[in-house]
Structure formats: C-alpha cells, structure tokens
Amino acid sequence: AAEWLAGADALLIGSGAGMGVDAGLGTFRGGKKGVWDGLEAVGLAYEEICEPRWFDEVTGEPRLAWGFWNHCHNAYQETKPHAGYGTLRQMGQRCPFGFFSFTSNIDSHWITSGMSAERLLEVHGAVRWLQCSKPCCPDVWKAPNDLALTESPATHRVEGVLPCCPKCKAVARPNVQMFGGDSGFSRARRGAQNSRYDAWINHLASRPDYESLRVVCLEVGCGLTVPTVRRELEKVVQKFPGGKLIRVNPENPGLAKELVPRGVSIPLPGAMAIEKLSKQVAATDEMMQATYILWGVDGGCEVRAPFGTCLGRLLRLAQSQTGMKLEYTQDVTAEVKQVMGPKTQSITAERAAPMELYQEVKLPEGSEMQVTAVMRVTAKFSNGHATVGGFNLDAPLAKRVDQVCKLLDEVNVGFSQPEYQKASEACEDRRSLLKETRNVQFKVLPKYGIEATEKGTSIMAAWIGSVQQGI
C-alpha cells in the first residue's frame, strides 16, 4: 500500500464515519457507534430521526428534529480533526495530478483541517450549511457557529428561535441528504462540488497515457450500510487500468473478488493506519533519488525522482515539477543513452531506465554528484523557463546548459592562447600533447566545482555529455 501511495500519479481519498472516530466522533453504527442521548428517550432509531419529515411544521416536530441536529452541529464543532486529515492532504499534494476528497461525512472536518473546498465532494452534504425545509428555493447558506438553541433534558426538544429560511420564513434544516427519500434536499452546493470532481476524473481519463496512470484510491472508515463511498472508489479503480484500492476498515475490510488483484485491505482504525502508511511512504521517499534529464522535441527538462521510476511517471512528474507543457501519445517511448559510452536502450511508458545506464553526473552548479539517467523522449516540450538555442528548457536544465557552455568557452579560449599553441606545436608525442591539454583544462575546472585531476576530466566529460545528448 505504501509503495502505491509513494508512486501515485493521483490520489482519491474516500472517507466515511470511521474517519472521525479517532477525533472523538461516533459512527452511529458498528462497534464505535455514538448515539444522541435523546434517541432512546424519544423511542427513535438513528435512521428515523434523520428523516426530513420531522421538519414539517404541520405534521412533523421541528423542535425535536433540531434537538438531534443541534447536537450534531455542536459536536462537530467541538471536536477537532485528527492529524490524519493533514497527512492525507500532504500525500495528495505530492502527486503529479493532485488529489480529491470524496466523503460521506457531514461534519466539515476536511474543511476544518485545511482542505481546499475546491478539492472536496461532500456527497451527503454538511450540517454547517442550511436550506429551506419546504424547500421554497435551492438556496444554501452557512449556519452560524452558535445556533442559540438549548436542548431540554426532559423532552430533548430545543428551546429558542429555530433557524428559518430568509426568503419564505419556513423552518430551515441542515443541507444534508437524509433518509426516507429526501426529495427536498438542495443539490445546489453539492452540484458545484460534483462538477469539480467530475472534471478532475475526466481530465485524468482523457489523458493519452491514462492506461498507465497510477490512480490510487484510499478508502478510510467507509461502512456497508450506506456504501456510497465504497462504490465510488471501486468504480474509479475499475475505470483506470492502473488504478489501485487501499481499504482501511477495522470491521469491514473485505474486497470484492474482482478487486483482490488491484487492492489491499488494512484492518486498522483510520488514524493508526494513516500514520503507519505515512511513515512507510516517507521511508520509500528516502530511498535513493536520481536525476533524470529528459530531452525531447523543441526542449527538455531536469527532474528528481526515485531510482527506477518508469517513463510514464517521469513525464507526469516533469509536468508537475517544472510547469512545462509536454505533448505525447499513448505509445510514447524514450531512448536512454549512456552519458559516457555507446550503450542505448529504448523503453516504453511502463518501463524504467536500465540500471547500467545510470551514471553519476555533476549538478549544474557546485561539486555534488548525483545518479543520473539521460533520455531522449518522443514528446514535445514547451512553456519552458528559458530558451537556449531554440530549445525550451526548465530552470535546472537551462542552468546546466549555461554552465557547460561557459566551461567549454573558457577551455576553448585557453586552447586559442599563443602559449598553448606554441607548446602544442612543440609536442613530439600524444602524451606530451595530452599534458598540455590537461594544463588548460585544470585551470578552468575548479571554477565549476570540478577537481583539477584526471578524475576531474572524467567528471567534466560526463557533465558535458549530459547536455550534448540533447543539443
């Protein structure tokens, strides 16, 4: 599971009531159910009090309805989201195509934890938003933090002025999709969220490389009674050939037979599972990183990724890390070239550069060496940070090209000096000529973080080769 998350191109986070258990909220079902004290007193089940009919001012009991929903409103504000919310958001932010949260929870804890509203679909609505109970219109508005309602311990009905619709003055209700055929639920707010979610999914599905996209669906605390989230994540996994499902649930961790090859179950509480996964993902990230220099049509870029990253993911990381535009087809390939040597090998989107074609190459500046793979890709690059010789390049590669060109210019200036010309003409053999050549190079190399030794000339050659492969 951690390996899937570490290599995810996009992350869909699905969460149910089990996600809030570690924050102190009840699920109302299962082993960790939490029940409003008034339910037993009034002789109603959770599903019954969650019916919209109670808000009807003629046939229902709005004050009883608000007894329950005011309890929820206060409980959701008094409890704070656990650290797992922020951890999952950070996991999503590291993906090339980002993340989305698809939740059946109505507690607004994703928003409270710092999640952008643009990346959230609250499929069952949220208690913090109100609507008309009739409804006279589809309008939805935010509830005040304090509804100024007090629950009677004797009757469990609330006292105080009930929230009302600003247009028709009817009793207001939470903008939550309730049980019992809730035809009055306003879909205005959820519709906007749904449009953003659909656009994100469709963008992924319309990519030429969608078959190789690693779309990871991480489901946390979603039960079977109302399987909205489970079904959605299973549908998304099946939509993408490279999709994976991680199901975190201590009570219902099972996977359908057809999902077993592409899924994994973790029978742990949500916060615990998230913490363990986060540590394992961090450990995976600490594995050897490599520099990848990608040259293509009209440009190129330089990115960092784990050793052994496949071509398809490199291209996706290139877009997210550099902001450049890359155009390529589903059958994109790359020719991996040995920086110093004749070896080459062609790879497809699903393949990584062969181990023997990685080589230590100096960074654009300084003396640090990094394991590097250089490849020419059948992709068009544009919108680079700099243009060098007609090539669109991102900032690191532009810097590399600039520094290599300056080194070559300085060395060539040295070769053009009368002292070198005279000394080289006096050389009687290749060894003495090589010595004069080295004298010129050794004067220049330290300026670029390269030692003035025979080893330094090899470092220089690899550094120059990383650029000459493309330009």
LINTAGI-V302485 format. One record per backbone hydrogen bond with DSSP energy under -1.0 kcal/mol. CO is the residue of the C=O (numbers start at 1). NH is the residue of the N-H. If there is no record, write none. Layout:
# LINTAGI-V302485
{{CO | NH} {CO | NH}}
This chain:
# LINTAGI-V302485
{{1 | 5} {2 | 6} {3 | 7} {5 | 8} {9 | 97} {10 | 216} {11 | 100} {12 | 218} {13 | 102} {14 | 220} {15 | 104} {16 | 19} {17 | 20} {20 | 23} {20 | 25} {21 | 24} {30 | 33} {32 | 27} {36 | 39} {38 | 42} {39 | 44} {45 | 49} {46 | 50} {48 | 51} {50 | 179} {51 | 54} {52 | 55} {53 | 56} {56 | 60} {61 | 65} {62 | 66} {63 | 158} {64 | 68} {65 | 69} {66 | 70} {68 | 72} {69 | 73} {70 | 74} {71 | 75} {72 | 76} {73 | 77} {74 | 78} {75 | 79} {82 | 85} {83 | 87} {84 | 88} {85 | 89} {86 | 90} {87 | 91} {88 | 92} {89 | 93} {92 | 95} {95 | 98} {98 | 11} {100 | 13} {101 | 121} {102 | 15} {103 | 123} {106 | 127} {108 | 112} {109 | 113} {110 | 115} {111 | 114} {116 | 119} {117 | 120} {119 | 101} {121 | 103} {121 | 123} {122 | 125} {124 | 177} {126 | 129} {128 | 143} {129 | 175} {130 | 141} {131 | 173} {141 | 130} {150 | 159} {152 | 156} {157 | 152} {159 | 150} {163 | 172} {165 | 169} {170 | 165} {171 | 133} {173 | 131} {174 | 176} {175 | 126} {181 | 183} {182 | 185} {187 | 191} {188 | 192} {189 | 193} {190 | 194} {191 | 195} {192 | 196} {193 | 197} {194 | 198} {195 | 199} {196 | 200} {197 | 201} {198 | 202} {199 | 203} {200 | 204} {201 | 205} {202 | 206} {204 | 207} {207 | 210} {209 | 212} {213 | 215} {214 | 9} {214 | 10} {215 | 244} {216 | 12} {217 | 246} {218 | 14} {219 | 248} {220 | 16} {221 | 18} {227 | 231} {228 | 232} {229 | 233} {230 | 234} {231 | 235} {232 | 236} {233 | 237} {234 | 238} {235 | 239} {236 | 240} {240 | 243} {244 | 217} {245 | 264} {246 | 219} {247 | 266} {248 | 221} {256 | 259} {259 | 262} {262 | 245} {264 | 247} {266 | 249} {266 | 268} {269 | 273} {270 | 274} {271 | 275} {272 | 276} {273 | 277} {274 | 278} {275 | 279} {276 | 280} {277 | 281} {278 | 282} {279 | 283} {280 | 284} {281 | 285} {282 | 286} {284 | 287} {288 | 307} {290 | 305} {291 | 373} {292 | 303} {293 | 375} {294 | 301} {295 | 377} {297 | 381} {298 | 392} {299 | 296} {301 | 294} {303 | 292} {305 | 290} {306 | 309} {310 | 314} {311 | 315} {312 | 316} {313 | 317} {314 | 318} {315 | 319} {316 | 320} {317 | 321} {318 | 322} {319 | 323} {325 | 382} {327 | 380} {329 | 332} {333 | 378} {334 | 347} {335 | 376} {336 | 345} {343 | 338} {345 | 336} {347 | 334} {348 | 351} {349 | 312} {351 | 311} {354 | 357} {355 | 358} {359 | 372} {361 | 370} {368 | 363} {370 | 361} {371 | 291} {372 | 359} {373 | 293} {374 | 337} {375 | 295} {376 | 335} {377 | 379} {379 | 297} {380 | 327} {382 | 325} {386 | 393} {388 | 391} {391 | 388} {392 | 300} {393 | 385} {393 | 386} {394 | 398} {395 | 399} {396 | 400} {397 | 401} {398 | 402} {399 | 403} {400 | 404} {401 | 405} {402 | 406} {403 | 407} {404 | 408} {405 | 409} {406 | 410} {407 | 411} {408 | 412} {409 | 413} {410 | 414} {411 | 415} {412 | 416} {417 | 421} {418 | 422} {419 | 423} {420 | 424} {421 | 425} {422 | 426} {429 | 433} {430 | 434} {431 | 435} {432 | 436} {433 | 437} {434 | 438} {435 | 439} {436 | 440} {437 | 441} {438 | 442} {441 | 445} {444 | 447} {445 | 448} {445 | 450} {446 | 449} {451 | 453} {453 | 457} {454 | 458} {455 | 459} {456 | 460} {457 | 461} {458 | 462} {459 | 463} {460 | 464} {461 | 465} {462 | 466} {464 | 467} {464 | 468} {465 | 469} {467 | 470} {467 | 471}}
